[in-house]
């Protein structure tokens, strides 16, 4: 392929890092590429909570338009931000190997000052089914993610949640400027640009957003040159797990502004899946965990979602739909 591939990217440090990574990977295959910067709606409006904007595709819509209008050839996204239904004319061309899927808690002050409050002792969290219902002291954490909010309130119903918007640099700054005990971030986002603070701990009990930690590349449907160039970068294992997680999300409700989590991991030639759906206030929760075979992987996401709906998830999903 002789043409230079135009890579569309948002202007945030993390987005540019991801696009630059794709540029470098393409270069290893003797494919030239250049970055084209596109501002997204999610970067412009930093005040309104994500779940109030109609978040579906908020960080991808501007790049989708640029792609359809032939201003760029491929777009690079944090896969968890990509709607489960791609716009007509746009197709997935590659999924890169997954980084950490975990969320982390960035805290202020000394760790010893919050250990009792959150149930974190000697480097370990209390058991996954623990709920901390006794109010010890005022405790406020920040996040714009309704998924993180619901899981945190399910475990700590007496805590308060504040909205936190902006790119990772802005959010880290806001944590220091405000009177919060801490905030929740995706580990991959901070680690990729070497911004993970020392004062941070992994939330082992919190399930991630579907496809969290993975990077997706999309291009125009029918662009065989870009499809072939990007296919060389595709990681089949990550793509399989991410598909299961995103099918699970789509079958339940569909958007990344919903309190739904999913994680598929390949272990011992099988796939171990964990997922849940919660009410926005964290009071109700239905979970599922199952081993599935690779032969079942293609339909597994929707099958698992339907199972969770039958076991109590439908009531929560209906309430979420009615609240929108």
KOLMILO-308995 format. One record per residue: y, z, x of N, C-alpha, C in turn; residue in three letters. Coordinates in pm, whole numbers, padded with zeros to 5 digits, always signed. Atoms other than C-alpha are relative to their C-alpha. Layout:
BEGIN
YZXYZXYZXALA...
END
This chain:
BEGIN
-00119+00000+00085+00000+00000+00000+00125+00000+00088UNK-00115+00016-00089+00327-00112+00159+00126+00069-00051UNK-00123-00058+00051+00589+00032-00074+00009+00149+00032UNK-00023-00142-00020+00744+00375-00020-00007+00069-00136UNK+00015-00072+00126+00635+00614-00296+00117+00096-00019UNK-00112-00090+00032+00927+00792-00462-00056+00124-00071UNK+00053-00125+00054+00832+01156-00523+00111+00075-00072UNK-00099-00075+00075+01028+01324-00800-00026+00149+00011UNK+00014-00144-00012+01095+01693-00759+00124+00071-00053UNK-00113-00087+00030+01312+01971-00893+00064+00043+00131UNK-00077-00032-00120+01571+02109-00652-00026+00141+00053UNK+00025-00135-00047+01440+02464-00620-00077-00004+00132UNK+00067-00006-00129+01306+02575-00282-00150-00019-00014UNK+00144+00012+00020+00954+02606-00418-00039-00142-00039UNK+00031+00136+00042+00959+02267-00590+00009-00098+00117UNK-00017+00087-00116+01087+02099-00274-00114+00021+00099UNK+00114-00028-00090+00817+02273-00069-00124-00073-00049UNK+00118+00064+00055+00550+02141-00304+00007-00151+00015UNK-00016+00145-00013+00689+01787-00303-00013-00044+00146UNK+00010+00031-00143+00721+01794+00076-00144+00006+00047UNK+00142-00009-00033+00358+01903+00103-00071-00129-00040UNK+00061+00125+00045+00255+01598-00101+00043-00115+00091UNK-00052+00103-00090+00476+01378+00117-00078+00002+00132UNK+00072-00014-00127+00303+01513+00429-00147-00041-00013UNK+00140+00039+00022-00045+01469+00282-00015-00150-00013UNK+00003+00146+00011+00032+01111+00190+00018-00065+00137UNK-00026+00055-00133+00163+01049+00542-00126+00002+00086UNK+00125-00008-00075-00173+01161+00684-00092-00117-00033UNK+00076+00119+00040-00319+00867+00492+00080-00128+00021UNK-00084+00114-00035-00054+00633+00635+00076-00056-00120UNK-00079+00041+00116+00138+00624+00307+00138+00064+00009UNK-00137-00050-00006+00516+00654+00330+00047+00046-00137UNK-00054-00052+00126+00700+00856+00066+00135+00065+00027UNK-00131-00065-00010+01050+00988+00000+00022+00088-00122UNK-00028-00092+00109+01183+01272-00216+00120-00046-00081UNK-00110+00030+00091+01402+01207-00520+00022+00126-00083UNK-00027-00129+00063+01574+01517-00662+00049-00019-00144UNK-00031+00007+00143+01589+01563-01039+00024+00142-00050UNK-00029-00133+00054+01753+01861-01211-00070+00017-00134UNK+00073-00025+00124+01546+02019-01490+00079+00093-00090UNK-00064-00089+00097+01657+02197-01805-00027+00145+00034UNK+00035-00137-00035+01476+02507-01684+00085+00054+00113UNK-00086-00045-00109+01698+02518-01376+00144+00016-00044UNK-00139-00003+00046+02022+02466-01570+00028+00125-00083UNK-00018-00116+00087+01981+02739-01836-00077+00117+00058UNK+00064-00114-00065+01912+03065-01652+00017+00128-00080UNK-00026-00118+00080+02007+03303-01934-00101+00018-00113UNK+00087-00010+00117+01792+03223-02237-00143+00024+00042UNK+00142-00020-00032+01438+03368-02222-00078-00129-00023UNK+00077+00123+00008+01185+03090-02166-00063-00020-00137UNK+00070+00013+00126+01005+03168-02490+00095-00027-00117UNK-00097+00033+00104+01329+03105-02686+00054-00141+00014UNK-00056+00132-00026+01405+02764-02537-00082-00110-00064UNK+00094+00107+00038+01105+02578-02679-00055-00051+00131UNK+00027+00016-00142+00956+02600-02334-00092-00116+00033UNK+00099+00104-00026+00695+02325-02371+00060-00112+00085UNK-00045+00105-00089+00761+02106-02071+00140+00018+00054UNK-00140-00018-00041+01095+02264-01985+00023-00033+00147UNK-00016+00029-00142+01034+02229-01610-00054-00138+00038UNK+00058+00129-00031+00869+01889-01637+00066-00116-00074UNK-00052+00105+00088+01060+01697-01906+00091-00098+00074UNK-00093+00089-00071+01335+01562-01679-00073-00092+00097UNK+00079+00083-00090+01080+01439-01426-00083-00102-00078UNK+00074+00095+00084+00874+01282-01706+00089-00119-00037UNK-00093+00106+00039+01179+01086-01820+00029-00092+00119UNK-00025+00080-00120+01255+00974-01465-00120-00087+00035UNK+00122+00075-00029+00894+00864-01424-00017-00117-00096UNK+00013+00107+00101+00883+00668-01748+00105-00108+00021UNK-00108+00096-00022+01216+00504-01661-00005-00065+00138UNK+00024+00064-00130+01078+00398-01320+00105+00038+00104UNK-00091-00050-00102+01329+00607-01123-00077+00069+00112UNK+00091-00060-00099+01039+00777-00943-00139-00058-00025UNK+00136+00054+00014+00675+00684-00883-00102+00110-00032UNK+00086-00114+00031+00507+01026-00891+00087+00124-00015UNK-00069-00128+00014+00611+01378-00987-00096+00111+00040UNK+00081-00113-00047+00488+01706-00840+00041+00125-00078UNK-00027-00116+00084+00457+02015-01059-00089+00119+00036UNK+00087-00116+00011+00334+02370-01055-00082-00023-00127UNK+00082+00046+00110+00038+02296-01279+00010+00090-00123UNK-00010-00091+00115+00086+02604-01497+00120-00033-00088UNK-00119+00037+00078+00423+02459-01609-00018-00129-00078UNK+00020+00132+00061+00276+02127-01723-00062+00016-00139UNK+00060-00006+00133+00215+02088-02100-00144-00051+00002UNK+00142+00039+00001-00154+02056-02185-00018-00143-00050UNK+00003+00140+00043-00077+01722-02352+00108-00075+00075UNK-00097+00076-00077+00089+01483-02108+00068-00104-00089UNK-00070+00104+00078+00353+01242-02245-00072-00134+00009UNK+00059+00134+00001+00235+00896-02341+00052-00081+00118UNK-00039+00083-00115+00236+00671-02036-00004+00073+00132UNK+00007-00079-00123+00194+00954-01783-00140+00059+00012UNK+00136-00048-00020-00141+01053-01632-00008+00090+00123UNK+00029-00083-00116-00275+01314-01395-00061-00087+00109UNK+00053+00082-00109-00334+01155-01056-00067+00084+00109UNK+00067-00087-00097-00437+01455-00844+00033+00146-00029UNK-00022-00144-00001-00475+01831-00833-00032+00048+00140UNK+00021-00047-00137-00434+01995-00493-00082+00129+00001UNK+00077-00125-00008-00654+02283-00371+00085+00120-00042UNK-00072-00113+00057-00558+02603-00547+00035+00104+00106UNK-00038-00115-00081-00364+02876-00370-00035+00125-00080UNK+00028-00123+00075-00367+03237-00499+00035-00020-00147UNK-00026+00007+00144-00396+03255-00878+00066+00128-00050UNK-00037-00133+00045-00277+03615-00887+00150+00018-00026UNK-00136-00049+00017+00039+03776-01018+00017+00121+00091UNK-00027-00118-00083+00206+04039-00800+00117+00078-00060UNK-00108-00087+00043+00431+04333-00876+00086+00032+00122UNK-00098-00030-00105+00740+04350-00654+00076+00125-00044UNK-00057-00128+00041+00858+04710-00664+00116+00041+00090UNK-00113-00053-00075+01165+04900-00548-00030+00144+00040UNK+00023-00136-00045+01177+05226-00359-00132+00013+00072UNK+00126-00026-00067+00866+05386-00216-00117-00016-00097UNK+00117+00019+00084+00521+05299-00346-00047+00132-00061UNK+00044-00131+00048+00443+05668-00381+00073+00044-00125UNK-00081-00041+00115+00717+05699-00643-00047-00063-00130UNK+00046+00068+00122+00540+05465-00886-00152+00006-00018UNK+00146+00004+00005+00170+05518-00810-00057+00068-00124UNK+00052-00072+00116+00109+05779-01080+00035-00072-00129UNK-00047+00066+00121+00311+05585-01336-00083-00122-00036UNK+00074+00125+00027+00112+05262-01300-00150+00011+00026UNK+00143-00016-00024-00226+05403-01201-00050-00077+00120UNK+00037+00070-00124-00241+05265-00847-00015+00104+00110UNK+00027-00106-00095-00406+05496-00596-00085-00052+00115UNK+00075+00038-00120-00524+05438-00239-00033-00148+00003UNK+00018+00145-00004-00478+05063-00273-00083-00057-00111UNK+00082+00049+00111-00673+05035-00598+00063+00035-00134UNK-00046-00023+00136-00581+05000-00964-00106+00077-00078UNK+00094-00062+00093-00736+05213-01234-00079-00110-00070UNK+00088+00099+00061-01014+05040-01429+00073-00091-00097UNK-00066+00102+00080-00929+04725-01625+00024+00042-00144UNK-00016-00035+00141-00975+04889-01962+00089+00123-00020UNK-00087-00118+00013-00737+05175-01888+00130-00036-00070UNK-00133+00014+00060-00426+05217-02100+00077+00128+00030UNK-00080-00114-00039-00148+05443-01983+00102+00026-00110UNK-00081-00021+00120+00000+05581-02303+00089+00123+00008UNK-00084-00119-00015+00157+05901-02177+00128-00036+00073UNK-00128+00035-00061+00524+05860-02106+00034+00102+00109UNK-00033-00088-00112+00601+06005-01764+00150-00002+00029UNK-00142+00013-00033+00949+05871-01691+00046-00138-00045UNK-00048+00135+00036+01174+05577-01786-00048-00102+00103UNK+00056+00100-00092+01009+05268-01637+00026-00137-00058UNK-00037+00134+00047+01147+04916-01667-00042-00103+00103UNK+00035+00111-00087+01002+04598-01523+00058-00128-00060UNK-00064+00123+00045+01133+04242-01546-00095-00119+00012UNK+00073+00127-00002+00970+03910-01632+00049-00085-00116UNK-00033+00089+00112+01048+03605-01846-00126-00054-00066UNK+00128+00052+00050+00678+03534-01907-00053+00088-00113UNK+00055-00076+00112+00551+03639-02249-00145+00039+00028UNK+00138-00035-00038+00197+03634-02105-00001+00127+00085UNK-00006-00119-00085+00286+03885-01833+00050+00120-00080UNK-00056-00107+00082+00491+04088-02079-00108+00063-00088UNK+00102-00050+00093+00204+04117-02328-00108+00078+00074UNK+00104-00071-00075-00053+04215-02065+00052+00132+00056UNK-00057-00124-00053+00182+04472-01911+00014+00105-00111UNK-00019-00094+00111+00266+04629-02249-00133+00046-00058UNK+00132-00042+00045-00102+04633-02343-00050+00117+00084UNK+00043-00105-00093-00163+04854-02040+00099+00117+00005UNK-00104-00102-00007+00170+05040-02041+00092-00012-00122UNK-00077+00021+00124+00294+05048-02403+00133+00073-00005UNK-00125-00076+00001+00572+05297-02325+00105-00057+00096UNK-00095+00059-00094+00739+05078-02060+00095-00096-00071UNK-00099+00096+00052+01044+04856-02115-00004-00126+00084UNK+00002+00130-00068+01066+04486-02028+00138-00064-00009UNK-00127+00074-00003+01381+04299-01922-00027-00145+00035UNK+00014+00142-00029+01426+03923-01909+00044-00030+00143UNK-00031+00038-00138+01426+03768-01561-00018-00150+00015UNK+00004+00145-00012+01514+03402-01514+00056-00045+00134UNK-00052+00059-00123+01597+03171-01225-00111-00038+00094UNK+00102+00033-00099+01417+03029-00923-00040+00129+00073UNK+00053-00122-00060+01223+03272-00705+00105+00073+00084UNK-00103-00065-00080+01518+03337-00474+00095+00080-00089UNK-00090-00066+00094+01744+03421-00768-00065+00123-00061UNK+00070-00112+00064+01483+03644-00931-00018+00116+00097UNK+00013-00107-00100+01420+03838-00609+00133+00073+00018UNK-00132-00062-00014+01793+03897-00576+00032+00089-00119UNK-00029-00077+00121+01821+04014-00937-00078+00132-00004UNK+00078-00124-00004+01545+04269-00882+00075+00108+00078UNK-00073-00096-00082+01754+04432-00612+00133+00042-00064UNK-00131-00027+00058+02077+04412-00812-00007+00085-00127UNK+00011-00069+00128+01942+04571-01132-00079+00130+00012UNK+00062-00132-00001+01820+04918-01218-00140-00005-00061UNK+00137+00012+00043+01457+04815-01266-00091+00062+00105UNK+00098-00049-00097+01147+04960-01105-00070-00115+00073UNK+00061+00114-00065+01024+04610-01024-00011-00120-00092UNK+00014+00123+00077+00932+04262-01147-00130-00068+00038UNK+00126+00070-00022+00630+04034-01176+00027-00144+00044UNK-00012+00135-00054+00597+03711-00977-00140-00059+00019UNK+00124+00066-00040+00326+03454-00909-00011+00009+00152UNK+00018-00015-00144+00183+03524-00565+00019-00133+00073UNK-00005+00130-00067+00150+03154-00479+00143-00046+00023UNK-00137+00047-00011+00515+03079-00546+00076+00066+00115UNK-00070-00071-00107+00642+03347-00309-00064-00025+00136UNK+00069+00016-00127+00377+03299-00044+00021-00139+00060UNK-00017+00136-00051+00427+02923-00019+00130-00017+00078UNK-00129+00013-00069+00788+02967+00089+00034+00126+00079UNK-00013-00118-00086+00732+03287+00286+00104+00101-00048UNK-00096-00093+00057+00932+03505+00049-00066+00123-00063UNK+00064-00117+00060+00671+03759-00058+00047+00127+00071UNK-00049-00124-00062+00830+04101+00001-00114+00091+00044UNK+00100-00098-00041+00643+04373+00185-00031+00096-00114UNK+00019-00092+00112+00695+04591-00120-00052-00077-00121UNK+00064+00073+00111+00454+04401-00344-00149+00030+00000UNK+00143-00026+00014+00104+04462-00476-00059-00097-00102UNK+00066+00094+00090-00144+04225-00640-00043+00071-00128UNK+00040-00053+00129-00204+04283-01010-00142-00049-00031UNK+00139+00043+00015-00582+04256-00996-00048+00003-00143UNK+00044-00013+00139-00615+04355-01362+00065-00102-00093UNK-00073+00096+00084-00378+04084-01491-00057-00140+00018UNK+00050+00138-00007-00530+03745-01575+00118-00097+00008UNK-00110+00093-00022-00318+03445-01471+00021-00099-00114UNK-00022+00115+00088-00167+03159-01665-00102-00107+00035UNK+00090+00111-00030-00403+02863-01698+00058-00090+00111UNK-00035+00086-00114-00391+02659-01373+00100+00062+00096UNK-00093-00064-00093-00172+02915-01196-00050-00013+00143UNK+00035+00017-00141-00166+02852-00822-00037-00142+00039UNK+00035+00140-00028-00254+02482-00855+00123-00089-00009UNK-00107+00100+00001-00026+02183-00794-00055-00129-00057UNK+00042+00126+00062-00051+01872-01011+00094-00113+00040UNK-00079+00122-00022+00064+01520-00926-00026-00092-00118UNK+00014+00096+00110+00131+01277-01210+00069-00131+00037UNK-00062+00130-00021+00219+00909-01216-00005-00079-00131UNK+00006+00085+00120+00265+00626-01466-00140-00054-00020UNK+00129+00058+00036-00045+00513-01645-00001-00148+00039UNK+00009+00140-00041-00157+00183-01494+00054-00028+00138UNK-00049+00019-00136+00010+00234-01155-00116+00023+00096UNK+00123-00013-00077-00307+00167-00960+00026+00038+00145UNK-00031-00034-00140-00140+00190-00619+00020+00151+00017UNK-00025-00144-00009-00014+00544-00681-00124+00080-00036UNK+00123-00070+00039-00335+00646-00854-00099+00005+00118UNK+00093+00003-00112-00540+00537-00554+00050+00086+00115UNK-00056-00079-00110-00304+00697-00302-00015+00149-00027UNK+00006-00142+00035-00302+01030-00489-00144+00049-00014UNK+00140-00040+00019-00675+01030-00562-00060+00053+00130UNK+00048-00047-00130-00735+01083-00190+00036+00146+00023UNK-00046-00138-00017-00555+01419-00225-00067+00095-00099UNK+00053-00081+00109-00751+01542-00527-00111+00095+00046UNK+00103-00098-00027-00957+01861-00502-00082+00017-00127UNK+00081+00005+00122-01243+01826-00749-00027+00138-00059UNK+00031-00134+00049-01325+02198-00773+00119+00059-00074UNK-00120-00052+00066-00967+02298-00854+00026-00076-00129UNK-00024+00081+00119-00934+02009-01099-00093+00041-00114UNK+00097-00042+00102-01249+02119-01283+00038+00134-00062UNK-00037-00133+00050-01143+02483-01311+00129-00005-00081UNK-00128+00010+00070-00789+02394-01413-00018-00068-00136UNK+00024+00068+00128-00917+02158-01684-00059+00098-00103UNK+00059-00098+00091-01131+02434-01835+00107+00096-00053UNK-00105-00095+00038-00836+02674-01837+00102-00063-00094UNK-00101+00067+00083-00594+02421-01985-00057-00043-00135UNK+00064+00031+00128-00843+02311-02251-00009+00125-00087UNK+00003-00129+00069-00881+02678-02343+00136+00028-00064UNK-00137-00021+00049-00502+02707-02378+00034-00095-00114UNK-00034+00100+00100-00464+02384-02574-00072+00026-00132UNK+00076-00026+00121-00739+02475-02821+00053+00121-00076UNK-00051-00121+00064-00589+02818-02887+00139-00023-00061UNK-00137+00017+00049-00220+02732-02914+00073-00117+00065UNK-00055+00119-00063-00109+02480-02656+00113+00017+00098UNK-00117-00006-00085+00205+02607-02482-00006+00110+00104UNK-00002-00103-00104+00280+02803-02165+00091+00115-00040UNK-00083-00110+00048+00516+03023-02371-00079+00091-00093UNK+00086-00081+00085+00221+03199-02533-00077+00102+00085UNK+00070-00104-00076+00041+03521-02429-00149-00027+00014UNK+00138+00042-00021-00278+03341-02327-00025-00012+00150UNK+00036+00005-00141-00451+03377-01991-00139-00060+00016UNK+00131+00060-00024-00745+03196-01837-00023-00018+00149UNK+00037+00019-00140-00928+03183-01507-00145-00044+00009UNK+00135+00051-00026-01229+02972-01411-00020-00004+00152UNK+00030-00004-00144-01392+03026-01070-00142-00049+00024UNK+00132+00048-00035-01683+02846-00909-00067+00101+00093UNK+00074-00100-00077-01939+03099-00785-00149-00030-00012UNK+00146+00017-00001-02300+03043-00681-00046-00117-00087UNK+00036+00123+00072-02314+02690-00826+00016+00012-00151UNK-00036-00012+00139-02190+02816-01161+00150+00024-00010UNK-00143-00023+00022-01848+02869-01315+00015+00127-00083UNK-00025-00125+00071-01732+03215-01415+00139-00007-00065UNK-00125+00013+00075-01465+03213-01686+00040+00133-00061UNK-00060-00114+00069-01236+03492-01805+00126-00046-00071UNK-00119+00039+00075-00973+03453-02072+00036+00105-00102UNK-00040-00090+00107-00773+03644-02329+00120-00055-00075UNK-00119+00027+00079-00513+03619-02602+00049+00135-00049UNK-00059-00126+00040-00273+03901-02686+00113-00025-00099UNK-00122+00004+00079-00009+03972-02945+00117+00017+00096UNK-00116-00002-00090+00340+03942-02798+00038+00142+00042UNK-00034-00139-00035+00389+04320-02809-00111+00071+00076UNK+00109-00058-00077+00059+04380-02631-00092+00092-00077UNK+00080-00095+00077-00087+04589-02913-00141-00051-00028UNK+00130+00057+00033-00373+04348-02988-00045-00092+00113UNK+00054+00079-00111-00602+04180-02738-00145-00037-00029UNK+00138+00046+00011-00918+03971-02756-00033-00074+00130UNK+00037+00057-00130-01099+03878-02434-00137-00065-00005UNK+00131+00063-00015-01393+03668-02325-00029-00018+00148UNK+00043+00035-00136-01589+03635-02002-00142-00050-00007UNK+00130+00067+00009-01885+03404-01953-00028-00082+00125UNK+00046+00095-00101-02088+03214-01698-00032-00131-00070UNK+00031+00131+00055-02110+02841-01763-00052-00090+00113UNK+00052+00093-00100-02288+02556-01586+00099-00115+00020UNK-00086+00116-00026-02122+02253-01432-00021-00106-00107UNK+00027+00098+00105-02290+02041-01698+00078+00032-00127UNK-00075-00042+00119-02101+02241-01963+00151-00005+00021UNK-00141-00016-00037-01766+02224-01782+00095-00088-00081UNK-00091+00093+00066-01620+01922-01960+00048+00049-00136UNK-00034-00049+00134-01625+02086-02303+00021+00151-00003UNK+00003-00146-00002-01622+02449-02190+00129+00064-00051UNK-00127-00060+00039-01251+02519-02243+00015+00013-00150UNK-00013-00003+00145-01251+02428-02610-00109+00086-00064UNK+00109-00082+00054-01591+02592-02673+00033+00148+00015UNK-00034-00140-00025-01475+02920-02517+00117+00044-00088UNK-00114-00033+00086-01148+02908-02710-00044+00021-00144UNK+00050-00015+00137-01328+02859-03040-00079+00130-00016UNK+00075-00126+00006-01553+03152-02958+00094+00120-00009UNK-00094-00112+00004-01257+03380-02893+00074+00004-00134UNK-00063+00004+00132-01098+03264-03220-00090+00066-00104UNK+00095-00056+00096-01412+03359-03412-00017+00150+00017UNK+00020-00142-00029-01420+03702-03246+00128+00082-00009UNK-00122-00077+00022-01073+03813-03357+00127-00066+00050UNK-00118+00066-00054-00842+03575-03173+00080-00078-00102UNK-00069+00081+00101-00759+03371-03484+00115+00078-00064UNK-00104-00083+00060-00560+03660-03632+00123+00005+00091UNK-00112-00005-00095-00348+03687-03316+00068-00135+00010UNK-00055+00136-00010-00305+03309-03285+00085-00035-00122UNK-00074+00028+00123-00194+03284-03648+00133+00072-00002UNK-00124-00078-00004+00063+03560-03601+00100-00062+00097UNK-00088+00062-00098+00202+03385-03293+00060-00129-00056UNK-00049+00124+00061+00227+03052-03477+00107+00030-00106UNK-00094-00035+00108+00404+03215-03773+00130+00056+00053UNK-00120-00060-00059+00651+03386-03541+00090-00103+00063UNK-00078+00104-00070+00766+03058-03384+00097-00067-00095UNK
END
